[in-house]
Amino acid sequence: MIRPHKLLDGARAALARPGSLGAALVKGAAGTAGIKAAHAAIAFATSIAMAKLLGPAGYGVFSYALALVALLAIPSELGVPNLAVREIAYANARSNWGQMRGFIVWAHTTVAATSGLLIVIGSIALLTWGDRLAPSKAACLWLGLLLVPMLSLGALRDAMLRGLRKVLLGQLPQPIIRPLALLIMLAVLWQLGVDLRSPERIMALHIISVGVGFACGLFFFLKFKPAELQTAEREYKSAIWLKSSIPFGLTAALQLINGRTDILMLGFFSSDAEIGVYRVAAQLGATVIFAMQAINMVQGPHIAHLFAQGDLKKLQRMITRTSQVVLMCAVPVVLVILFFGDVLIKLIYGEAYQGAYVPLVILCAGQLVNATMGNVGSLLNMTGHERDTMKSVLLAAIVNVTLNLALIPVFGIVGAAIATASTLTVWNLVMWHKVRKRIGIEASAIFRLFKK
């Protein structure tokens, strides 16, 4: 049984041992949780403001354009940001400054080149088929192309900061600074009487806010990168890095497909207003895995370190404790949404968004499975089994696309929610099995009880 007081006692004991793995995890997770909480509050306020300014239809147009832009940003990254966490951490631990400097140059060059290529491809696509879209949607997509290099290079620098164990700094630019800049601009312009009831204008403000976050991320990286990099001679392992980045890139792309297929397919089969309503459900459903997201940001480098040392017992203890915390935080959120979700939606977003309740409950069920299975993705990726992650996410993507195609035309946003929740269940169960098979670690807090 998961006992909250035992977990709290364990956290206090870890903090009493400065420099220990437990202390690093507790402090990192606490700091990350604080950042996640701040991000959630700012993003929540921003989403309410945009939902009320644009209405369901306008919010749907903005959400659809943002989903397509995010889909372009992932291939432009080629999986390099996820690889960067591991490579920078390894090079930093071994004081291999030449290899770190070589990787930094290679990574930025690779991401910048692919971003430019995808902007060209996106521009050609819009010139060819843009006239088939509503003017507002086409304008948002043209503006959104500017986001591709900023999002990709920003994600890379944030990942490098995490690799340098600047975990909290690596999370500030996009999760905090970007949405805060957007919220401030919305508030100021609204006070000045500027008409913001246009998806294109909101997208333009979003681009400016991403630029602010990008500039701050660049400042942090230049300030905190190791001084030894200045004089180190570059060492390149381009072929090895590219080969390793491909599974990460494919996994990231497939994860994005899993996360955005519902929105994109609703764009084909449903109205813009329904997309806006569903977007509200998806944002609220994501609160179930708040603790998991906070812990995952910190835990990855520690998983790699313990696995490299062959200390599987310590790794199992760490995974068990963090999985218990994740589940303990997820269950109350699900219960609140189940019993009070319809009231909260009406109170916060307004009656126009009340249709989000049923999809929200379904999405929460899928996210609860996600929380129950534990940190399976990081366990596979940080122990050299990224190809297993890629295969698992590929299977989930096939299930996701198939179910969305089958269910959305019949059930609309409820069908999209069923497809997404089913995908989360399949994906997590497959990866949970892979973790047990490859590493011998029990990632789930629930299933761990049966092994004692």
Beta strands, then each sheet from edge to edge (+ up, - down):
end
